[in-house]
Amino acid sequence: MADPVGDIIGDYQAFAAQQRDRLLAQGIDIRPYPLSHLAFRVPEWDQYVQVRNLLERHAVANRESLWNGRPISLIVPTEPLEVLDGTLVSLLELIPPVHQRVYKMGLEHLGVVVGDAFDDFVAAHKPVLTGQQFQGPNSTPDPVYILFEDFTHVKFYRLSLRESVELDAGPFDDGFHHVDDWVPQRLVTATGPNPLPR
């Protein structure tokens, strides 16, 4: 059966299964939880635009907004992606070039919705959690995450990424919305200003 999204971002089913199995080894079973999204990261701005345009051919909506000074796309596929023996993923997060540290390119993280049990989940699994990502004043709440040795992550949310964004900015409308007139900027690091990858 044809899988045009998989042709673009790679074997997302194997990626989700790999992250599930890694979590089981840490004592975390995500089978009872819905999934928020899959994130795909690219190293160059031109590739971001190319992948965004390809994914939009198989999507009903895209909301692109600025985060940490660069656009990030949230893409709603025409058909949810099926992973982990029937669990559906109804949102893709496309992330452009890095802004501050080492990241895994390609399929980079899996989002899991813990729901109202979020606080209890954090308390129970604190010994194996890597940290918490602070996503701004409207995050509900900021997700916690586990970072694996290959720089991929699993992030755990109270609300799905889509629900959280919609609380702040309203529902996703059908259609495609891009940030206008954004150009890659220079990245200032401890070694001085450097151009962002293109």
PyMOL commands that place a pseudoatom at each C-alpha (Angstrom):
pseudoatom trace, name=CA, resn=MET, resi=1, chain=A, elem=C, hetatm=0, pos=[0.000, 0.000, 0.000]
pseudoatom trace, name=CA, resn=ALA, resi=2, chain=A, elem=C, hetatm=0, pos=[1.343, 3.454, -0.934]
pseudoatom trace, name=CA, resn=ASP, resi=3, chain=A, elem=C, hetatm=0, pos=[2.564, 5.633, 1.923]
pseudoatom trace, name=CA, resn=PRO, resi=4, chain=A, elem=C, hetatm=0, pos=[3.413, 9.065, 0.509]
pseudoatom trace, name=CA, resn=VAL, resi=5, chain=A, elem=C, hetatm=0, pos=[4.147, 10.586, 3.930]
pseudoatom trace, name=CA, resn=GLY, resi=6, chain=A, elem=C, hetatm=0, pos=[6.530, 7.750, 4.738]
pseudoatom trace, name=CA, resn=ASP, resi=7, chain=A, elem=C, hetatm=0, pos=[8.250, 8.345, 1.408]
pseudoatom trace, name=CA, resn=ILE, resi=8, chain=A, elem=C, hetatm=0, pos=[8.953, 11.913, 2.566]
pseudoatom trace, name=CA, resn=ILE, resi=9, chain=A, elem=C, hetatm=0, pos=[9.873, 11.524, 6.253]
pseudoatom trace, name=CA, resn=GLY, resi=10, chain=A, elem=C, hetatm=0, pos=[10.989, 7.902, 6.418]
pseudoatom trace, name=CA, resn=ASP, resi=11, chain=A, elem=C, hetatm=0, pos=[9.766, 4.894, 8.366]
pseudoatom trace, name=CA, resn=TYR, resi=12, chain=A, elem=C, hetatm=0, pos=[7.738, 6.614, 11.073]
pseudoatom trace, name=CA, resn=GLN, resi=13, chain=A, elem=C, hetatm=0, pos=[6.204, 3.291, 12.173]
pseudoatom trace, name=CA, resn=ALA, resi=14, chain=A, elem=C, hetatm=0, pos=[9.632, 1.863, 12.970]
pseudoatom trace, name=CA, resn=PHE, resi=15, chain=A, elem=C, hetatm=0, pos=[10.607, 5.108, 14.699]
pseudoatom trace, name=CA, resn=ALA, resi=16, chain=A, elem=C, hetatm=0, pos=[7.516, 5.052, 16.942]
pseudoatom trace, name=CA, resn=ALA, resi=17, chain=A, elem=C, hetatm=0, pos=[8.104, 1.368, 17.750]
pseudoatom trace, name=CA, resn=GLN, resi=18, chain=A, elem=C, hetatm=0, pos=[11.754, 2.051, 18.589]
pseudoatom trace, name=CA, resn=GLN, resi=19, chain=A, elem=C, hetatm=0, pos=[10.788, 4.855, 20.990]
pseudoatom trace, name=CA, resn=ARG, resi=20, chain=A, elem=C, hetatm=0, pos=[8.048, 2.709, 22.575]
pseudoatom trace, name=CA, resn=ASP, resi=21, chain=A, elem=C, hetatm=0, pos=[10.521, -0.119, 23.194]
pseudoatom trace, name=CA, resn=ARG, resi=22, chain=A, elem=C, hetatm=0, pos=[13.108, 2.244, 24.644]
pseudoatom trace, name=CA, resn=LEU, resi=23, chain=A, elem=C, hetatm=0, pos=[10.485, 3.603, 27.035]
pseudoatom trace, name=CA, resn=LEU, resi=24, chain=A, elem=C, hetatm=0, pos=[9.472, 0.095, 28.113]
pseudoatom trace, name=CA, resn=ALA, resi=25, chain=A, elem=C, hetatm=0, pos=[13.110, -0.499, 29.054]
pseudoatom trace, name=CA, resn=GLN, resi=26, chain=A, elem=C, hetatm=0, pos=[12.815, 2.605, 31.292]
pseudoatom trace, name=CA, resn=GLY, resi=27, chain=A, elem=C, hetatm=0, pos=[9.640, 1.313, 32.903]
pseudoatom trace, name=CA, resn=ILE, resi=28, chain=A, elem=C, hetatm=0, pos=[7.216, 3.482, 30.909]
pseudoatom trace, name=CA, resn=ASP, resi=29, chain=A, elem=C, hetatm=0, pos=[4.401, 1.859, 28.927]
pseudoatom trace, name=CA, resn=ILE, resi=30, chain=A, elem=C, hetatm=0, pos=[2.824, 4.332, 26.477]
pseudoatom trace, name=CA, resn=ARG, resi=31, chain=A, elem=C, hetatm=0, pos=[0.302, 1.873, 25.055]
pseudoatom trace, name=CA, resn=PRO, resi=32, chain=A, elem=C, hetatm=0, pos=[-2.609, 3.318, 27.107]
pseudoatom trace, name=CA, resn=TYR, resi=33, chain=A, elem=C, hetatm=0, pos=[-1.942, 6.885, 25.919]
pseudoatom trace, name=CA, resn=PRO, resi=34, chain=A, elem=C, hetatm=0, pos=[-2.911, 8.698, 22.728]
pseudoatom trace, name=CA, resn=LEU, resi=35, chain=A, elem=C, hetatm=0, pos=[-0.150, 10.245, 20.651]
pseudoatom trace, name=CA, resn=SER, resi=36, chain=A, elem=C, hetatm=0, pos=[0.201, 13.969, 20.090]
pseudoatom trace, name=CA, resn=HIS, resi=37, chain=A, elem=C, hetatm=0, pos=[2.465, 14.194, 17.050]
pseudoatom trace, name=CA, resn=LEU, resi=38, chain=A, elem=C, hetatm=0, pos=[5.624, 13.145, 15.269]
pseudoatom trace, name=CA, resn=ALA, resi=39, chain=A, elem=C, hetatm=0, pos=[8.410, 15.673, 14.762]
pseudoatom trace, name=CA, resn=PHE, resi=40, chain=A, elem=C, hetatm=0, pos=[10.711, 15.770, 11.759]
pseudoatom trace, name=CA, resn=ARG, resi=41, chain=A, elem=C, hetatm=0, pos=[13.773, 18.017, 11.761]
pseudoatom trace, name=CA, resn=VAL, resi=42, chain=A, elem=C, hetatm=0, pos=[15.820, 19.188, 8.776]
pseudoatom trace, name=CA, resn=PRO, resi=43, chain=A, elem=C, hetatm=0, pos=[19.322, 20.695, 8.714]
pseudoatom trace, name=CA, resn=GLU, resi=44, chain=A, elem=C, hetatm=0, pos=[18.846, 23.407, 6.084]
pseudoatom trace, name=CA, resn=TRP, resi=45, chain=A, elem=C, hetatm=0, pos=[16.236, 26.065, 5.402]
pseudoatom trace, name=CA, resn=ASP, resi=46, chain=A, elem=C, hetatm=0, pos=[15.844, 25.141, 1.727]
pseudoatom trace, name=CA, resn=GLN, resi=47, chain=A, elem=C, hetatm=0, pos=[15.149, 21.533, 2.717]
pseudoatom trace, name=CA, resn=TYR, resi=48, chain=A, elem=C, hetatm=0, pos=[12.547, 22.725, 5.258]
pseudoatom trace, name=CA, resn=VAL, resi=49, chain=A, elem=C, hetatm=0, pos=[10.637, 24.520, 2.500]
pseudoatom trace, name=CA, resn=GLN, resi=50, chain=A, elem=C, hetatm=0, pos=[10.918, 21.503, 0.200]
pseudoatom trace, name=CA, resn=VAL, resi=51, chain=A, elem=C, hetatm=0, pos=[9.660, 19.028, 2.843]
pseudoatom trace, name=CA, resn=ARG, resi=52, chain=A, elem=C, hetatm=0, pos=[6.884, 21.402, 3.912]
pseudoatom trace, name=CA, resn=ASN, resi=53, chain=A, elem=C, hetatm=0, pos=[5.675, 21.710, 0.316]
pseudoatom trace, name=CA, resn=LEU, resi=54, chain=A, elem=C, hetatm=0, pos=[5.794, 17.942, -0.207]
pseudoatom trace, name=CA, resn=LEU, resi=55, chain=A, elem=C, hetatm=0, pos=[3.913, 17.205, 3.025]
pseudoatom trace, name=CA, resn=GLU, resi=56, chain=A, elem=C, hetatm=0, pos=[1.241, 19.791, 2.202]
pseudoatom trace, name=CA, resn=ARG, resi=57, chain=A, elem=C, hetatm=0, pos=[0.319, 17.720, -0.862]
pseudoatom trace, name=CA, resn=HIS, resi=58, chain=A, elem=C, hetatm=0, pos=[-0.927, 15.079, 1.594]
pseudoatom trace, name=CA, resn=ALA, resi=59, chain=A, elem=C, hetatm=0, pos=[-2.444, 17.411, 4.195]
pseudoatom trace, name=CA, resn=VAL, resi=60, chain=A, elem=C, hetatm=0, pos=[-5.575, 19.471, 4.855]
pseudoatom trace, name=CA, resn=ALA, resi=61, chain=A, elem=C, hetatm=0, pos=[-3.954, 22.239, 6.894]
pseudoatom trace, name=CA, resn=ASN, resi=62, chain=A, elem=C, hetatm=0, pos=[-0.658, 23.742, 7.967]
pseudoatom trace, name=CA, resn=ARG, resi=63, chain=A, elem=C, hetatm=0, pos=[-0.159, 26.352, 10.650]
pseudoatom trace, name=CA, resn=GLU, resi=64, chain=A, elem=C, hetatm=0, pos=[3.282, 27.896, 10.503]
pseudoatom trace, name=CA, resn=SER, resi=65, chain=A, elem=C, hetatm=0, pos=[4.387, 30.296, 13.216]
pseudoatom trace, name=CA, resn=LEU, resi=66, chain=A, elem=C, hetatm=0, pos=[7.599, 31.718, 14.624]
pseudoatom trace, name=CA, resn=TRP, resi=67, chain=A, elem=C, hetatm=0, pos=[9.204, 29.978, 17.586]
pseudoatom trace, name=CA, resn=ASN, resi=68, chain=A, elem=C, hetatm=0, pos=[12.684, 30.868, 18.855]
pseudoatom trace, name=CA, resn=GLY, resi=69, chain=A, elem=C, hetatm=0, pos=[13.010, 33.232, 15.909]
pseudoatom trace, name=CA, resn=ARG, resi=70, chain=A, elem=C, hetatm=0, pos=[12.288, 30.779, 13.115]
pseudoatom trace, name=CA, resn=PRO, resi=71, chain=A, elem=C, hetatm=0, pos=[9.202, 29.272, 11.479]
pseudoatom trace, name=CA, resn=ILE, resi=72, chain=A, elem=C, hetatm=0, pos=[7.911, 25.870, 12.579]
pseudoatom trace, name=CA, resn=SER, resi=73, chain=A, elem=C, hetatm=0, pos=[5.103, 24.080, 10.727]
pseudoatom trace, name=CA, resn=LEU, resi=74, chain=A, elem=C, hetatm=0, pos=[2.311, 22.052, 12.290]
pseudoatom trace, name=CA, resn=ILE, resi=75, chain=A, elem=C, hetatm=0, pos=[0.848, 19.965, 9.477]
pseudoatom trace, name=CA, resn=VAL, resi=76, chain=A, elem=C, hetatm=0, pos=[-2.450, 18.053, 9.617]
pseudoatom trace, name=CA, resn=PRO, resi=77, chain=A, elem=C, hetatm=0, pos=[-2.226, 15.059, 7.262]
pseudoatom trace, name=CA, resn=THR, resi=78, chain=A, elem=C, hetatm=0, pos=[-5.233, 14.181, 5.133]
pseudoatom trace, name=CA, resn=GLU, resi=79, chain=A, elem=C, hetatm=0, pos=[-5.315, 10.777, 6.815]
pseudoatom trace, name=CA, resn=PRO, resi=80, chain=A, elem=C, hetatm=0, pos=[-3.867, 10.227, 10.308]
pseudoatom trace, name=CA, resn=LEU, resi=81, chain=A, elem=C, hetatm=0, pos=[-0.729, 8.117, 10.340]
pseudoatom trace, name=CA, resn=GLU, resi=82, chain=A, elem=C, hetatm=0, pos=[-1.056, 4.689, 11.939]
pseudoatom trace, name=CA, resn=VAL, resi=83, chain=A, elem=C, hetatm=0, pos=[1.677, 3.506, 14.307]
pseudoatom trace, name=CA, resn=LEU, resi=84, chain=A, elem=C, hetatm=0, pos=[2.038, 1.075, 17.215]
pseudoatom trace, name=CA, resn=ASP, resi=85, chain=A, elem=C, hetatm=0, pos=[-0.606, -1.431, 16.164]
pseudoatom trace, name=CA, resn=GLY, resi=86, chain=A, elem=C, hetatm=0, pos=[-3.344, 1.050, 15.325]
pseudoatom trace, name=CA, resn=THR, resi=87, chain=A, elem=C, hetatm=0, pos=[-2.550, 4.184, 17.333]
pseudoatom trace, name=CA, resn=LEU, resi=88, chain=A, elem=C, hetatm=0, pos=[-3.181, 7.281, 15.195]
pseudoatom trace, name=CA, resn=VAL, resi=89, chain=A, elem=C, hetatm=0, pos=[-0.998, 10.353, 14.790]
pseudoatom trace, name=CA, resn=SER, resi=90, chain=A, elem=C, hetatm=0, pos=[-2.911, 13.326, 13.414]
pseudoatom trace, name=CA, resn=LEU, resi=91, chain=A, elem=C, hetatm=0, pos=[-0.218, 16.025, 13.480]
pseudoatom trace, name=CA, resn=LEU, resi=92, chain=A, elem=C, hetatm=0, pos=[3.299, 16.411, 12.088]
pseudoatom trace, name=CA, resn=GLU, resi=93, chain=A, elem=C, hetatm=0, pos=[5.704, 19.012, 13.445]
pseudoatom trace, name=CA, resn=LEU, resi=94, chain=A, elem=C, hetatm=0, pos=[8.279, 20.131, 10.878]
pseudoatom trace, name=CA, resn=ILE, resi=95, chain=A, elem=C, hetatm=0, pos=[11.263, 21.866, 12.444]
pseudoatom trace, name=CA, resn=PRO, resi=96, chain=A, elem=C, hetatm=0, pos=[13.814, 23.915, 10.460]
pseudoatom trace, name=CA, resn=PRO, resi=97, chain=A, elem=C, hetatm=0, pos=[17.542, 24.280, 11.168]
pseudoatom trace, name=CA, resn=VAL, resi=98, chain=A, elem=C, hetatm=0, pos=[18.756, 24.158, 14.740]
pseudoatom trace, name=CA, resn=HIS, resi=99, chain=A, elem=C, hetatm=0, pos=[19.138, 27.225, 16.864]
pseudoatom trace, name=CA, resn=GLN, resi=100, chain=A, elem=C, hetatm=0, pos=[21.306, 26.301, 19.838]
pseudoatom trace, name=CA, resn=ARG, resi=101, chain=A, elem=C, hetatm=0, pos=[22.511, 22.692, 20.265]
pseudoatom trace, name=CA, resn=VAL, resi=102, chain=A, elem=C, hetatm=0, pos=[22.901, 19.207, 18.812]
pseudoatom trace, name=CA, resn=TYR, resi=103, chain=A, elem=C, hetatm=0, pos=[19.734, 17.637, 17.435]
pseudoatom trace, name=CA, resn=LYS, resi=104, chain=A, elem=C, hetatm=0, pos=[18.940, 14.498, 15.502]
pseudoatom trace, name=CA, resn=MET, resi=105, chain=A, elem=C, hetatm=0, pos=[17.960, 15.231, 11.919]
pseudoatom trace, name=CA, resn=GLY, resi=106, chain=A, elem=C, hetatm=0, pos=[14.989, 13.382, 10.424]
pseudoatom trace, name=CA, resn=LEU, resi=107, chain=A, elem=C, hetatm=0, pos=[12.430, 11.788, 12.734]
pseudoatom trace, name=CA, resn=GLU, resi=108, chain=A, elem=C, hetatm=0, pos=[13.395, 13.457, 15.999]
pseudoatom trace, name=CA, resn=HIS, resi=109, chain=A, elem=C, hetatm=0, pos=[10.677, 13.033, 18.596]
pseudoatom trace, name=CA, resn=LEU, resi=110, chain=A, elem=C, hetatm=0, pos=[7.385, 11.392, 19.418]
pseudoatom trace, name=CA, resn=GLY, resi=111, chain=A, elem=C, hetatm=0, pos=[4.770, 13.262, 21.456]
pseudoatom trace, name=CA, resn=VAL, resi=112, chain=A, elem=C, hetatm=0, pos=[2.654, 11.332, 23.979]
pseudoatom trace, name=CA, resn=VAL, resi=113, chain=A, elem=C, hetatm=0, pos=[-0.491, 12.729, 25.651]
pseudoatom trace, name=CA, resn=VAL, resi=114, chain=A, elem=C, hetatm=0, pos=[-0.601, 11.742, 29.327]
pseudoatom trace, name=CA, resn=GLY, resi=115, chain=A, elem=C, hetatm=0, pos=[-3.697, 13.845, 30.043]
pseudoatom trace, name=CA, resn=ASP, resi=116, chain=A, elem=C, hetatm=0, pos=[-4.951, 14.629, 33.537]
pseudoatom trace, name=CA, resn=ALA, resi=117, chain=A, elem=C, hetatm=0, pos=[-2.481, 12.135, 35.008]
pseudoatom trace, name=CA, resn=PHE, resi=118, chain=A, elem=C, hetatm=0, pos=[0.418, 14.361, 33.894]
pseudoatom trace, name=CA, resn=ASP, resi=119, chain=A, elem=C, hetatm=0, pos=[1.522, 15.437, 37.397]
pseudoatom trace, name=CA, resn=ASP, resi=120, chain=A, elem=C, hetatm=0, pos=[1.343, 11.882, 38.745]
pseudoatom trace, name=CA, resn=PHE, resi=121, chain=A, elem=C, hetatm=0, pos=[3.213, 10.638, 35.659]
pseudoatom trace, name=CA, resn=VAL, resi=122, chain=A, elem=C, hetatm=0, pos=[6.010, 13.162, 36.222]
pseudoatom trace, name=CA, resn=ALA, resi=123, chain=A, elem=C, hetatm=0, pos=[6.278, 12.249, 39.897]
pseudoatom trace, name=CA, resn=ALA, resi=124, chain=A, elem=C, hetatm=0, pos=[6.339, 8.505, 39.163]
pseudoatom trace, name=CA, resn=HIS, resi=125, chain=A, elem=C, hetatm=0, pos=[8.935, 8.693, 36.383]
pseudoatom trace, name=CA, resn=LYS, resi=126, chain=A, elem=C, hetatm=0, pos=[11.127, 11.575, 37.544]
pseudoatom trace, name=CA, resn=PRO, resi=127, chain=A, elem=C, hetatm=0, pos=[14.215, 9.330, 37.928]
pseudoatom trace, name=CA, resn=VAL, resi=128, chain=A, elem=C, hetatm=0, pos=[14.267, 8.538, 34.186]
pseudoatom trace, name=CA, resn=LEU, resi=129, chain=A, elem=C, hetatm=0, pos=[13.099, 11.900, 32.799]
pseudoatom trace, name=CA, resn=THR, resi=130, chain=A, elem=C, hetatm=0, pos=[15.814, 14.021, 31.215]
pseudoatom trace, name=CA, resn=GLY, resi=131, chain=A, elem=C, hetatm=0, pos=[14.133, 17.372, 31.734]
pseudoatom trace, name=CA, resn=GLN, resi=132, chain=A, elem=C, hetatm=0, pos=[11.299, 19.744, 30.958]
pseudoatom trace, name=CA, resn=GLN, resi=133, chain=A, elem=C, hetatm=0, pos=[11.047, 21.924, 27.864]
pseudoatom trace, name=CA, resn=PHE, resi=134, chain=A, elem=C, hetatm=0, pos=[9.896, 25.477, 28.481]
pseudoatom trace, name=CA, resn=GLN, resi=135, chain=A, elem=C, hetatm=0, pos=[7.779, 26.475, 25.507]
pseudoatom trace, name=CA, resn=GLY, resi=136, chain=A, elem=C, hetatm=0, pos=[6.537, 29.888, 26.550]
pseudoatom trace, name=CA, resn=PRO, resi=137, chain=A, elem=C, hetatm=0, pos=[3.853, 31.512, 28.672]
pseudoatom trace, name=CA, resn=ASN, resi=138, chain=A, elem=C, hetatm=0, pos=[0.935, 29.714, 27.009]
pseudoatom trace, name=CA, resn=SER, resi=139, chain=A, elem=C, hetatm=0, pos=[2.217, 26.131, 27.260]
pseudoatom trace, name=CA, resn=THR, resi=140, chain=A, elem=C, hetatm=0, pos=[-0.219, 23.923, 29.188]
pseudoatom trace, name=CA, resn=PRO, resi=141, chain=A, elem=C, hetatm=0, pos=[2.013, 22.749, 30.871]
pseudoatom trace, name=CA, resn=ASP, resi=142, chain=A, elem=C, hetatm=0, pos=[5.480, 22.522, 29.433]
pseudoatom trace, name=CA, resn=PRO, resi=143, chain=A, elem=C, hetatm=0, pos=[6.227, 18.944, 28.339]
pseudoatom trace, name=CA, resn=VAL, resi=144, chain=A, elem=C, hetatm=0, pos=[8.707, 16.691, 30.078]
pseudoatom trace, name=CA, resn=TYR, resi=145, chain=A, elem=C, hetatm=0, pos=[10.959, 14.529, 27.962]
pseudoatom trace, name=CA, resn=ILE, resi=146, chain=A, elem=C, hetatm=0, pos=[13.445, 11.706, 27.762]
pseudoatom trace, name=CA, resn=LEU, resi=147, chain=A, elem=C, hetatm=0, pos=[16.516, 12.203, 25.571]
pseudoatom trace, name=CA, resn=PHE, resi=148, chain=A, elem=C, hetatm=0, pos=[18.081, 9.054, 24.152]
pseudoatom trace, name=CA, resn=GLU, resi=149, chain=A, elem=C, hetatm=0, pos=[21.710, 8.457, 23.204]
pseudoatom trace, name=CA, resn=ASP, resi=150, chain=A, elem=C, hetatm=0, pos=[21.010, 9.072, 19.508]
pseudoatom trace, name=CA, resn=PHE, resi=151, chain=A, elem=C, hetatm=0, pos=[19.573, 12.550, 20.302]
pseudoatom trace, name=CA, resn=THR, resi=152, chain=A, elem=C, hetatm=0, pos=[15.986, 11.505, 19.647]
pseudoatom trace, name=CA, resn=HIS, resi=153, chain=A, elem=C, hetatm=0, pos=[13.323, 12.250, 22.248]
pseudoatom trace, name=CA, resn=VAL, resi=154, chain=A, elem=C, hetatm=0, pos=[9.939, 11.280, 23.561]
pseudoatom trace, name=CA, resn=LYS, resi=155, chain=A, elem=C, hetatm=0, pos=[7.955, 14.222, 24.956]
pseudoatom trace, name=CA, resn=PHE, resi=156, chain=A, elem=C, hetatm=0, pos=[5.053, 13.841, 27.373]
pseudoatom trace, name=CA, resn=TYR, resi=157, chain=A, elem=C, hetatm=0, pos=[2.205, 16.367, 27.411]
pseudoatom trace, name=CA, resn=ARG, resi=158, chain=A, elem=C, hetatm=0, pos=[-0.920, 17.062, 29.440]
pseudoatom trace, name=CA, resn=LEU, resi=159, chain=A, elem=C, hetatm=0, pos=[-2.634, 18.238, 26.237]
pseudoatom trace, name=CA, resn=SER, resi=160, chain=A, elem=C, hetatm=0, pos=[-1.695, 17.334, 22.698]
pseudoatom trace, name=CA, resn=LEU, resi=161, chain=A, elem=C, hetatm=0, pos=[0.417, 19.882, 20.856]
pseudoatom trace, name=CA, resn=ARG, resi=162, chain=A, elem=C, hetatm=0, pos=[-2.557, 20.666, 18.624]
pseudoatom trace, name=CA, resn=GLU, resi=163, chain=A, elem=C, hetatm=0, pos=[-4.925, 21.214, 21.586]
pseudoatom trace, name=CA, resn=SER, resi=164, chain=A, elem=C, hetatm=0, pos=[-2.397, 23.450, 23.300]
pseudoatom trace, name=CA, resn=VAL, resi=165, chain=A, elem=C, hetatm=0, pos=[-1.864, 25.558, 20.167]
pseudoatom trace, name=CA, resn=GLU, resi=166, chain=A, elem=C, hetatm=0, pos=[-5.610, 25.832, 19.582]
pseudoatom trace, name=CA, resn=LEU, resi=167, chain=A, elem=C, hetatm=0, pos=[-6.198, 27.056, 23.149]
pseudoatom trace, name=CA, resn=ASP, resi=168, chain=A, elem=C, hetatm=0, pos=[-3.794, 29.898, 22.473]
pseudoatom trace, name=CA, resn=ALA, resi=169, chain=A, elem=C, hetatm=0, pos=[-4.402, 30.695, 18.794]
pseudoatom trace, name=CA, resn=GLY, resi=170, chain=A, elem=C, hetatm=0, pos=[-7.783, 29.211, 17.879]
pseudoatom trace, name=CA, resn=PRO, resi=171, chain=A, elem=C, hetatm=0, pos=[-8.705, 26.143, 15.834]
pseudoatom trace, name=CA, resn=PHE, resi=172, chain=A, elem=C, hetatm=0, pos=[-6.815, 24.983, 12.803]
pseudoatom trace, name=CA, resn=ASP, resi=173, chain=A, elem=C, hetatm=0, pos=[-8.683, 26.121, 9.716]
pseudoatom trace, name=CA, resn=ASP, resi=174, chain=A, elem=C, hetatm=0, pos=[-8.479, 24.127, 6.553]
pseudoatom trace, name=CA, resn=GLY, resi=175, chain=A, elem=C, hetatm=0, pos=[-5.785, 25.575, 4.397]
pseudoatom trace, name=CA, resn=PHE, resi=176, chain=A, elem=C, hetatm=0, pos=[-2.148, 26.447, 4.517]
pseudoatom trace, name=CA, resn=HIS, resi=177, chain=A, elem=C, hetatm=0, pos=[-0.727, 29.416, 6.365]
pseudoatom trace, name=CA, resn=HIS, resi=178, chain=A, elem=C, hetatm=0, pos=[2.952, 30.348, 6.148]
pseudoatom trace, name=CA, resn=VAL, resi=179, chain=A, elem=C, hetatm=0, pos=[5.104, 32.987, 7.781]
pseudoatom trace, name=CA, resn=ASP, resi=180, chain=A, elem=C, hetatm=0, pos=[5.673, 35.678, 5.166]
pseudoatom trace, name=CA, resn=ASP, resi=181, chain=A, elem=C, hetatm=0, pos=[8.967, 37.410, 4.416]
pseudoatom trace, name=CA, resn=TRP, resi=182, chain=A, elem=C, hetatm=0, pos=[11.117, 35.379, 6.826]
pseudoatom trace, name=CA, resn=VAL, resi=183, chain=A, elem=C, hetatm=0, pos=[14.741, 34.867, 5.834]
pseudoatom trace, name=CA, resn=PRO, resi=184, chain=A, elem=C, hetatm=0, pos=[17.386, 32.756, 7.591]
pseudoatom trace, name=CA, resn=GLN, resi=185, chain=A, elem=C, hetatm=0, pos=[19.217, 34.818, 10.187]
pseudoatom trace, name=CA, resn=ARG, resi=186, chain=A, elem=C, hetatm=0, pos=[22.650, 34.718, 11.729]
pseudoatom trace, name=CA, resn=LEU, resi=187, chain=A, elem=C, hetatm=0, pos=[23.207, 32.550, 14.784]
pseudoatom trace, name=CA, resn=VAL, resi=188, chain=A, elem=C, hetatm=0, pos=[25.286, 34.061, 17.592]
pseudoatom trace, name=CA, resn=THR, resi=189, chain=A, elem=C, hetatm=0, pos=[27.220, 31.473, 19.571]
pseudoatom trace, name=CA, resn=ALA, resi=190, chain=A, elem=C, hetatm=0, pos=[30.074, 31.512, 22.074]
pseudoatom trace, name=CA, resn=THR, resi=191, chain=A, elem=C, hetatm=0, pos=[32.466, 31.457, 19.109]
pseudoatom trace, name=CA, resn=GLY, resi=192, chain=A, elem=C, hetatm=0, pos=[30.824, 34.448, 17.448]
pseudoatom trace, name=CA, resn=PRO, resi=193, chain=A, elem=C, hetatm=0, pos=[28.174, 35.053, 14.800]
pseudoatom trace, name=CA, resn=ASN, resi=194, chain=A, elem=C, hetatm=0, pos=[27.710, 32.236, 12.336]
pseudoatom trace, name=CA, resn=PRO, resi=195, chain=A, elem=C, hetatm=0, pos=[25.331, 31.922, 9.411]
pseudoatom trace, name=CA, resn=LEU, resi=196, chain=A, elem=C, hetatm=0, pos=[22.502, 29.473, 9.911]
pseudoatom trace, name=CA, resn=PRO, resi=197, chain=A, elem=C, hetatm=0, pos=[22.716, 26.451, 7.604]
pseudoatom trace, name=CA, resn=ARG, resi=198, chain=A, elem=C, hetatm=0, pos=[21.010, 26.968, 4.240]
for i in range(1, 198): cmd.bond("trace and resi %d" % i, "trace and resi %d" % (i + 1))
show_as sticks, trace
zoom trace
